[in-house]
Amino acid sequence: MPLAPSPPYAACSTLRLVIAAWNPSQREITDLIVQHDPRTLERLPVRKQQVLDVFHKFGNRQALRAVEALPERDGSLDAQAIDGMFVTVHWEMQRLSEEFYHGPRVHELLRAVIATIRSQGVAGPLRAVDVGCGIGYNIRWLAAHTPLAEQGVELAGVDLNSALIKEAARLARAEICRANSCMAMRFPRNTPGRSISPPA
Ligand SMILES: C[S@@+](CC[C@H](N)C(=O)[O-])C[C@H]1O[C@@H](n2cnc3c(N)ncnc32)[C@H](O)[C@@H]1O
C-alpha cells in the first residue's frame, strides 16, 4: 500500500510544532495572562494554574513551558513583571514595524479610506482609531509624519492593556516634546489610561 504523502511542512521541525499546536479554538498565551473586569476594566489577578490548565487541555507543550517560566507570587502571575514583558515585546514589535515601513503602508490604506469617505460628501471632522494600538506606534507615526490633523482627521488609539497605553502616552509625549509642542494627552473621562490621542 503506498504511503500517504508527507505534508509540505513535515521536513521543518519548527513548522511541525507550530502546526501541531495550532487550533482555532485555542487562545493565545497573551490573551490569557492579562485579565480585566469587563465592566470596570480593572486588572484582575490571574492564577497561573488556570492558564496551564487551558494548554494542558490542548496538549500544547510549548505553551506550557512558556507559561511555567512566567514569574508568579502565591500562585498568581506577577502583574508587574508581566506588564514589563508586554512593554518589551511591543518595543520589539515597533522595531520590526520601523524596519518594514509599516507606518507608510498604514497611511496609504488610511488615505484611500478617507478619500472614499470624503468623495461621498462627508466634509466634517473624522476620527481614526487604532483598536488594540499597543504602545501606539501606528498612531504616533501618523501624528508625526502626515498632515492628517490639518485634514480634519483626529488620531486616537485604544488598548485594553493599561501598561501599554501608559507607555504609548509616554512615547507620544516625548515625541511631541521633541517636536517642540508639548501638548497634554487627552484621556476620555472614566477610562483613565485606556486611550491615547496625540495632537498631530
Ligand atoms: C498583537 S498586539 C498589536 C499591537 C499594535 N497594534 C501593533 O501593531 O504593534 C494586539 C493588541 O490588542 C490589544 N487588545 C486585545 N483585545 C483587545 C480589545 N478587546 N480591546 C482593546 N485592545 C485589545 C492587546 O492588549 C494588544 O496590545
The ligand as an ORCA input file, in Angstrom:
! r2SCAN-3c Opt
* xyz 0 1
  C      -0.671     41.950     18.602
  S      -0.897     43.374     19.603
  C      -0.779     44.623     18.346
  C      -0.340     45.973     18.885
  C      -0.214     47.085     17.837
  N      -1.418     47.255     17.038
  C       0.991     46.891     16.937
  O       0.798     46.690     15.746
  O       2.118     46.937     17.448
  C      -2.651     43.297     19.927
  C      -3.107     44.344     20.932
  O      -4.532     44.290     21.033
  C      -4.906     44.541     22.379
  N      -6.277     44.032     22.559
  C      -6.691     42.739     22.521
  N      -8.020     42.683     22.682
  C      -8.476     43.957     22.823
  C      -9.753     44.542     22.996
  N     -10.841     43.792     23.070
  N      -9.854     45.879     23.089
  C      -8.738     46.658     23.005
  N      -7.492     46.161     22.836
  C      -7.355     44.828     22.732
  C      -3.836     43.834     23.196
  O      -3.723     44.362     24.505
  C      -2.581     44.108     22.345
  O      -1.912     45.273     22.766
*
